[in-house]
Amino acid sequence: MIRGGRSYVLSPPAFSNDAKRLLVCTANSVTIFSTATGLPVLSLDGHTALVTAVIVVPASTPASKILCYCWTASLDGTIRYWDFSVPELIKIINVNLPIISMVIPSLLSQTAETNDKSPKTFAYLSVENTKEPEKESGKALRGQIKKCNLTNSRMAGGMTLSETKQPEIITVSSSGKYFGIQFKRKLRIWKVPTAESERAVVKKITLHHTKNMNVLAFHPTQRIVAAGDVTGRILIWRGFGDRTFADGDGLVSRKLTNNEEERPGVRGDDDADSCTTWHWHSAEVNVLFFSSDGAYLYSGGKEGVLVVWQLDTGRKKFLPRIGSPLLWFTDSPDPSLSSISCADNQIHLLKMPSMEILKSISGIKLPCSFPEMCNGLQSGIAFDCNAGLVALRTENYCIQLYSLFDDRGISEVVVCERNHQPGDEVTVVVTLAVLSLDGSMMSTAEVKLPEEGLGGLVCLKFWALGSQNKEFSLSTIVYEPHRDAGISAIAFHPTRPMAVSSSYGGDFKVWVCNNGIQEMDKPLPNSGWTCHAVGSYKKKPMTAATFSSDGSVLAVAAETVITLWDADKNILVAVIGETLMPVVNLAFAGKSEYLVSASWGSKPQLSIWSMSKLSVSWSYMLHVEAIASAADMSFFAALALLPESSKWNETSLKGRDGVILLFNASDPVPIFTWSVQKAKGGALAFIQANQFAIDENELDGKPHQSLLAYVNGDHEYLLFDPQGKEAKEHSTIRQEGLGDLEEAGKFGYASIYGELPQFDPKRKQASWVPSASLERPWETVFSGSSHNLPPLTKLCSVFLESLLEKRTVNVD
């Protein structure tokens, strides 16, 4: 199995001592990147849950820079010590509590003195108390700050420095003398004991503010601390801890520090000389750090801009806009190199002090924040099955092309030329992105949102891939392709430059590309996509479309009805079946005679239709997020969401919310079933195996024709052979477990028409003759089900008698 698409920015990274490598927390492992190339070179695997901290042991001498040791902490409740040059695991320390954050001040201290030949190393941990937590003001306190003896591999007995409602991130000073946390409207700062021991007293002060704070930073040489709050303000406390942390005779007299007039900006009895407030950011401050000499303070947030403040004067200047909300800043042993982590899952390597971007480590883009604008199942993710690429929509009006085999970004296509910046009001949403089967063409749909209920524009674009530079260039723009109606689906012909777009306005259009003379790396000068045909069916919204494997049949869903067309002649060939809810996805099962459809709504349904019989073959009452079919086989895979009340969630699935079902289209019993997490918004595809990019040992040591790719709702992905040994071992349900599946959904007659009433032979059967008025029986005689109508002879006699005029006879 091949895993990828993990986030690079959930925790701050760390540089190696020679600054040639960057260690990044990626899910349950630590990936080591080369700072020269930006490519991964090694991985530290072993943790069983999310890695939350990585700390490189600094070199004490220039000669020891070649040493490569680090500590890692994880939600699995362990701390691990590594030699990451090999890599090799050296030590495991069990904390038995999920670790949210970790700092090791003694690694940073340059002035610590001890009489021990080998001084002990202590870590301070922010953990989550998973046991029965204590309560403060009726609220459970789940966050704790604890001390751990790394040398002796044990916790400092009975020492809990602080308790908070939720675990908080710990920040340590560059000198290793202080560390602190921000807890709502408070800063809690501890001074690390000069002579560290398990029982050493750790002094603490608390500073107060009127707003919740997000981040703090310590001055490298002076007793100055800065914090950023949720409103964009920056507070700077000078001389913090002069009373509490002062040595012996003290640095500042108590009388002076207690005089509020001499302590401007300081609230209450806080232990600080002064507090200054600066304000430029319009939203919360996420990044805050001092320059190495302490002369400047850098701040950043949602705007994607780094602001440089002169500490003495408060004057500010701005560095070039990075273009995404900022999350973490990391210094390196090389003063000319740093890194900044951004919310778009990118880590930029910066040249200091100019902040010029030297190299970017690009992870997979996170899901779009506007799913309500992205109708249909294919709208979020598209695949180039031959090249192993996935196309993802981004929030800055781009399409990211990401390699599933290399686990890195390949390129980005700017769909809409707009100067979008984080925090700007979104005015355009890219709703669809579809790739052709060979990956040489792409089509996108975008919607300009109306302003104050007026305006709005739908745009369809076609893109061509350059033969040399392998980048997409714009070929054709079509404004309002379906008048003012939104586009529900786009599908490419498998062998020809032809595409179809369907709309909620009640029609679909077939587009063809004119042939022209193509120059190298340039789009066809005389080529353009033009409308070849327009079709509709009873003015119903067209909700899905797809071509058969050979392109001879075009299937278009007209809400709950599936229509089959000859795309070349624009002729309606047949109409098959009708579903309970609108169809949102269509796919032919490879080269077989079966068509797969998925419906959403109060009665979701996965249906398999026989093209030879033009009728439903079998179906399940399941909410299906995605469908993928193998090109040369009759197999298809479906990603289904499980009902919350399903028996699976209570037993075998362990809280997972979806399953991947592998079917042979002719058989309603799934071949294999795999349980998955984050299925909402996920996607599936059969990818051609890239033997140059795959380690054969990962895939059972034998070549494979196609792999099944699963991308979850957070864009993490998994590649595996659906019929390989490892996939079979992980299969959740075998054939004998079909009863559990039926609890989640029925198939066959029951999935379409519902359960039949229970037949009771002892119950007296009601008369088959429908109740009707004696005067006008023809108005109700045909009401009810067709199988309950009276025989024709009875109908005729009743109908004719009703036409005869009745006369009253008087008898004398």
TILO-856534 format. One record per residue (C-alpha): x, y, z. Coordinates in steps of 0.1 Angstrom, whole numbers, plus 5000, padded with zeros to 4 digits. Layout:
! TILO-856534
XYZ;...
This chain:
! TILO-856534
500050005000;501150354993;500050645016;500251015010;498551345010;499251415047;499351755062;502751925066;501652205088;499752065118;502952105139;506152315135;509052155117;512652145128;516052195109;518951955112;522152095127;523752155093;520452305080;520552065050;517451875061;514051975074;512151735097;508351765092;505551595112;503351405087;500551215103;502050915122;505550965109;508251235105;509351295069;512851435063;513151675033;516251805016;516352185019;518352204986;515752014965;512552024986;512151644981;511751385008;514751165015;513950965047;511050885070;510850805107;508150545111;506950385143;504350605160;500850475159;499050815161;499651175150;503151305156;502851645174;506451745181;509951695166;512951845184;516551805170;519251775195;521552075188;525252045182;527452155211;530552195189;531052265152;532451915148;529251755162;527051905135;527251575117;525351415146;521651355138;519551285168;516051395175;513151355199;509551305188;506251305207;502851175196;499151135204;499950765210;501450865244;505050785236;508250985233;510850845209;514550915205;516050865169;519150865150;517651015118;520750975097;520150595094;517250615105;517150415137;514950415167;517050425199;514650475228;510850475236;509350645267;505750565275;503850855289;500450685286;498751015278;498251185244;501051445240;499951765223;503151965227;506751915240;509752135247;513152045260;514752365275;517952205286;518852135249;518752515243;520452635275;523952765269;524652865305;523352555325;525952445350;525952105367;528351895387;527151575370;529351425343;526251355323;523551605331;519951475330;517551595303;514051695312;511051765289;507951965296;504851815281;501351945273;499151625276;495451545275;494151385306;492051105292;491250975327;488551125349;489551495349;489151735378;486652015374;487052395378;483752595379;481852285367;484052235336;486451945331;490152035330;491651805303;494951985297;497951935319;501552055319;503851775331;507551705335;509351405321;512851275329;514151175294;517451035308;515750785331;512750735308;510050825334;507651095344;508651325373;506451175400;503351365410;504451695393;501651875374;502652235367;499252355354;495852245344;493652395316;490352325300;492052205268;495752105261;497752415250;500852455229;504052515249;506552785237;510152795249;512653075248;515653045226;517853065257;516052775273;515452975305;511653025302;508652845287;504952935287;501452875274;498653105263;495353005281;492353215270;493153565284;496153465304;499853395298;501453145322;505253165322;507652935340;511352975348;513352665342;515352575374;519152625370;519852285386;517252065370;515951765390;512651585393;511751765425;513152115415;510652395421;509552565388;508452925395;505553065376;503953405369;500653495351;499953785328;496453905319;494754055289;491254145279;491053915249;491853555241;495453505230;496753275203;500553285203;503553405224;507253465218;510253525241;512953785235;516353605229;518353805255;516054025275;513153955299;510554055272;507553845261;505153925232;501653775226;499153805198;495353795204;492253705183;491554065173;494954125157;496654305186;500154245197;501054295234;504654335246;505454295283;508854425294;510654315325;508254025332;509053825363;511354085379;509854015414;509253635410;512253535389;514853785403;517953635418;519053715454;518954095458;516554145429;516754355398;513854595405;512554715439;509154595450;507954955457;508755065421;507054765405;503954795426;503355155415;500755135387;501755485374;505255345368;503955035351;501955155321;499554905305;500154635331;496954495345;496454435383;499354295402;500954135371;504654095375;505954315346;507354665342;505254775313;502854655286;502754805251;500054735225;500554745187;497754685162;497854625124;496354285117;492654275109;492253915122;493953685148;497753675150;499153325144;502853385140;505053585164;508853565167;511853795175;514853835152;518053665164;519453995178;516154085194;515954425175;512854325155;509554145161;507853965132;504153905132;501853725107;498253595104;495353535081;496453815057;499553615046;501753915053;504753935076;504954265095;508354365108;508154585139;511154775153;511054685189;512355015203;510255255182;507255045171;507755145135;506754875110;507354765075;505954485054;507554195036;506154055003;502753885007;503153505008;499553454998;498253215024;497453235062;500653185082;500952925109;504552855121;507953015118;511052805124;514652925127;517652715115;521252695127;522152875095;521153245102;520453295065;517753025063;514352985080;511052835071;507452955073;504452705073;501252815056;497652705058;497652585022;499852295033;503052455020;506352515038;508452795023;512252805029;513153165033;516353355028;516953585058;516553865065;514953955031;512353675035;512853574998;511353234991;514152994980;512252674978;508752544986;507752204999;504152164986;501751925002;498351834988;495852114989;493152105016;489452075006;487552384994;485752585020;482652614998;481252264993;477752394989;478752554956;480252224943;477352014932;477751664921;480151384930;482851454904;483251824913;485851804939;488551564926;489551444891;492051184881;494551124853;494550744856;497450694832;499850934848;498750884884;497851244889;494951404908;493451744901;492251934931;490452274934;492152534956;490652844973;492853084953;491052994920;493652734909;493752364901;496552174917;497951874899;499451634924;501351314918;499951014938;503150814933;505651084942;503451244969;504251594958;502651884938;503451894901;501952224890;499052464895;496752594868;495352944874;491752904864;490653264872;493053564870;492253734902;494353884929;492853674957;494353714991;493453535024;490653705041;489253855010;485553805003;485153514979;483453624946;484353334923;484152964930;485552694908;482852424910;484052164885;487352024873;487551724849;490351554831;490151354799;491050984799;494551044785;495151364806;495751584776;492551794781;490851954811;487652134815;486652364844;483452544854;483352854876;480653064891;480853434898;478653484928;475953744926;476354064947;473354164968;471253914948;472154064914;474553944887;476253614887;477953444858;478653084849;481753014828;482952694811;486652664801;488652404781;492352354786;495052184765;498252014778;501552124762;503551844747;506951964761;506352174792;503451954804;501452254815;497852334807;497052644787;493652794781;491952694748;488352804749;486153014772;482352984770;480353234790;476853124801;476952784783;473552694796;472053044799;471953134836;471752764848;474552604867;476652324853;475951984870;478551764853;481251754826;482451434809;485051374781;484751124753;487250844759;488850854724;487951174707;488151554715;484551564725;482951654758;479451694772;478151934798;474851904816;472952164834;470252214860;468452424835;467052124816;469552064788;472951924779;475352024752;477951824733;481152004726;483751924699;487252054694;488052174659;491352044644;494152274637;497952284632;499552264666;502852434673;505152304701;503952394736;501252624722;497552564720;495952504686;495752844670;492752764650;491252514674;488452584697;485652404714;482252464697;478752334705;477952034684;474551944697;471952034723;469651784740;466951774766;464351534781;460951674791;462651994804;463951804834;467151914851;470151714837;472051614868;474851374856;476451254824;479050994812;480250814780;480550444776;484050294774;484050304736;482250634734;479350494714;476750574741;476150884760;474150844792;472551154807;470451154839;467351364836;466851394874;465351054882;465350914847;468450794827;468450864790;470750704764;471950904734;473950874702;476251174708;477251214671;473651224658;472051364689;469451094688;467650964719;468250584718;466450464749;465150564784;465850324812;464250304846;463450564871;464950614906;463450734938;465751034941;467751244915;470851074900;474051264908;476651024893;476850794864;479550544853;479750254829;481249944845;484249914822;483549734790;480649544804;476949594796;476249754830;475650114839;476150234875;474150514890;474150684924;471250894938;471251124967;468351244989;466151105016;466250764999;469750734985;470450444961;473150264943;471750104912;473149884885;471349884851;471549624824;471949784789;470749464771;467549454792;467149834797;466149764833;467649764868;469749454876;470249514914;470649794938;471449904974;469950174995;473250345002;474550695001;477350664976;479950944975;482050814945;482150554918;485150414900;485250154872;488249954858;488650034821;489249674809;487249484834;483649454846;484649554882;483649874898;484250024933;481850244953;482550464983;479550455006;478650645037;477450435066;474250535085;475050635120;472750365133;474450095114;475549785133;478949815116;479750135135;479049965168;481249665161;483649595133;484249945119;485450105152;483950445144;484850465107;482250635087;482450475053;483150165033;484750084999;482749814981;484349624952;481749464929;481549254898;478749434880;476749114874;476749014911;475149214940;477449044965;480549254971;483949084964;485749284990;484849555014;487249795032;486250035060;487550385058;487550715077;486651065064;484550925036;482451235032;483751425002;486051134992;486851004957;487850674940;489750584908;491550294892;495150404885;497550244861;500550104881;503750294877;506450034881;509150294882;507550474911;506450174931;508549964954;507449614945;507749504981;504949734990;502649564966;503149194973;506349184952;504649134918;503649374890;500149504889;497949634861;495849874881;495650014916;492650144935;493150504947;491150634976;491251004985;489351095017;487651415026;490851565040;492651475007;494751205024;495050915000;495850544998;496950334967;496549964969;495949654948;492349564953;492949204947;496349184964;497148984995;497349275019;494049425006;492349085011;493649065047;492249415055;488849335039;486149405065;483349185052;483348855034;480448695016;479048545048;478848905063;476349025038;473649025064;475349325081;475349505048;471649445043;471049625076;472649935061;470749895028;468449665008;468949554973;466749424945;462949484947;463049604983;465549884975;463250024947;459749964959;460149894996;459349595017;456249395008;453649365035;453749045056;451348785043;449048635069;447048335055;444648335085;443648695079;440448735061;441148885028;439249195018;437149194986;439049274955;436249494943;437149864949;434750074968;432950314946;429950544946;426750384932;425950694913;429350764896;431550454899;433750534869;435450814888;437050574914;436950234897;440450284882;442050414914;444550194933;447249954922;447049794887;447149444902;444049524922;441749614893;438549404888;438249194857;437249344824;433749184824;432949334857;434149674846;432049674815;428849584832;429349844859;430250104834;427350034810;424750014839;425950354850;425150504816;421550384816;418950624827;416950494857;413150564857;410850564886;407750344881;404550424899;402450134909;398750204913;
